[in-house]
Structures are given as structure tokens and as C-alpha cells.
Amino acid sequence: MAQHLSSEAVKLNREETLWLIPWLEKWGAWIYSGRIDRRQSSVIAGFMAQAAGVSGTGRPLCNDDEGILINGVIDELHHINKQAWSLLICRYAFCASERKLAGYYQSICEPRLMSAVQGKPKYRVPSLATCRREVNEMFSAMESFIYVRLQAALSK
């Protein structure tokens, strides 16, 4: 059964966030190091161009077993929302800033019906500020989604 990322997802509390983010950062460094199977590395390589010049040296990595486990959870996200998945890769594997993520998201957004603004068409790509807000909402939903699944996977 397909699941969806809800913008009304429960936001993680501070303790949950402090537990999750280091796992995602170690997983991102693990991905960046190239320790992933061939099928996924070709997809991820496309995002490397979005974060050109980012160095992976000095970042703590998870071990391969943890990386594979976390990647399994992240793969669930890929099947639900490819845009959210690509943003997650950009943030954690390539250390993209919030501004860079919003710019990337804006570049892949299709024009859509927006509220009327004098002198602007009704169908347009959202502004950078709107994209930044939507990216933050997406990350909130992704983190909640990943937290629940990762907690369950690591407790087995």
C-alpha cells in the first residue's frame, strides 16, 4: 500500500531530532564515500553536480551494516516521493545548504496556479521563499517518516 508524506506530519521533538540527525549525517557521509551498490550510485551521482565542491573528508561515517539498514529506510521514501528523496540526498550526502536546496527545488518545480499578484501570471513557478518554506515542510515530514522506521529497524 502506498504511503504519502503529509505536510501535517508530527514534528519531531528536540530529543528525537538529536537522535535522528547524526544518523542521517553519518549515512550521508557513507553515501558520499561511494559505499553503495552500483544501481543507486548512478542515480546519486546526478545530485553530486548540485553540490559541486563539497568535501567529504573528516565526516563521520556509519559502518556498512548501518548504512545498508538506513538506506533501506531511505529507499521507502524514494518510492513515495522522489523529490523529497533527492532533497534528502542533497542535504545529507552533499551538505547542501537550505538556500541551495530551495534553489534546486525551485528549478525542478513545474509552474502551478498561484495566488494573484499584480503583473505576474497566475501559473508560475513558486518564489524562492515559497520553495524554502515547502522544503522545510518536506523535511519535517521526511524526518518524522524516517524516525519511526529507523527506530523500528534498529531495534530488531
NORMO-V850291 format. One record per backbone hydrogen bond with DSSP energy under -1.0 kcal/mol. NH is the residue of the N-H (numbers start at 1). CO is the residue of the C=O. If there is no record, write none. Layout:
# NORMO-V850291
NH,CO
NH,CO
This chain:
# NORMO-V850291
9,6
17,13
18,14
19,15
20,16
21,17
24,20
25,21
26,22
27,23
28,24
29,25
30,26
31,27
32,28
33,29
34,31
35,30
36,34
41,37
42,38
44,40
45,41
47,44
51,48
54,51
59,56
62,26
67,63
68,64
69,65
70,66
71,67
72,68
73,69
74,70
75,71
76,72
77,73
78,74
79,75
81,77
85,81
86,82
87,83
88,84
89,85
90,86
91,87
92,88
93,89
94,89
96,90
101,97
102,98
103,99
104,100
105,101
106,102
107,103
108,104
112,124
114,122
120,117
124,112
131,127
132,128
133,129
134,130
135,131
136,132
137,133
138,134
139,135
140,136
141,137
142,138
143,139
144,140
145,141
146,142
147,143
148,144
149,145
150,146
151,147
152,148
153,149
154,150
155,151
